[in-house]
Amino acid sequence: MPVNKTIEVSKSRFLAIWHVEESFEELLNALNPIAEDRELLLSFKNKIKQLEWLSGRLTIKHLTHLLGIDYHGLTKDNHGKPSLRGHLEYEISLTHSYPYVAAIIDKSKPVGIDLEQPREKALKIAPKFLSEKEIAFAKQDIMTLNMLWCIKETLYKIHGKNGLVFKEN
């Protein structure tokens, strides 16, 4: 049930990856979220989203433990960027593409992380997030398109505000 891989990027930055194999009940019992978070979780009708939500928070909880801080849940700002309740000085980012979840934490510098399962859908949506030059570079290769999406999404999360246009920025 634990995180599958933890990487110490630097003394103040850690990354963790989780391969979700647990049941909803196992994850719920491991996290034991506060009432407000439990209500939010149960509002999700999609069972996969529930598993991602739980395992994502457990991954962050694992990282907070490595840094010696208590985990009190997450909150989001006006732009949807998550932060640690009670530890706003830390920067975090989460991503999920079932059955994988990843998270990164830093003591002070902005972070971003993204992962995606390679899918044919990338071919269809590429013109929405890539410039003509980037499309030519990708040569219709799904892995390259996926990599470009993850890079842009990671930078978007680091930026932490609305308004970036993937195709232009």
Secondary structure, DSSP 8 states (H G I E B T S, - for coil): ---SEEEEEETTEEEEEEE--S-HHHHHHHH---HHHHHHHHH---HHHHHHHHHHHHHHHHHHHHTT-----EEE-TT--EEETT-TTSEEEEEEETTEEEEEEESSS----------THHHHHHHHHS-HHHHHHHTT-HHHHHHHHHHHHHHHHHH-STT--TTT-
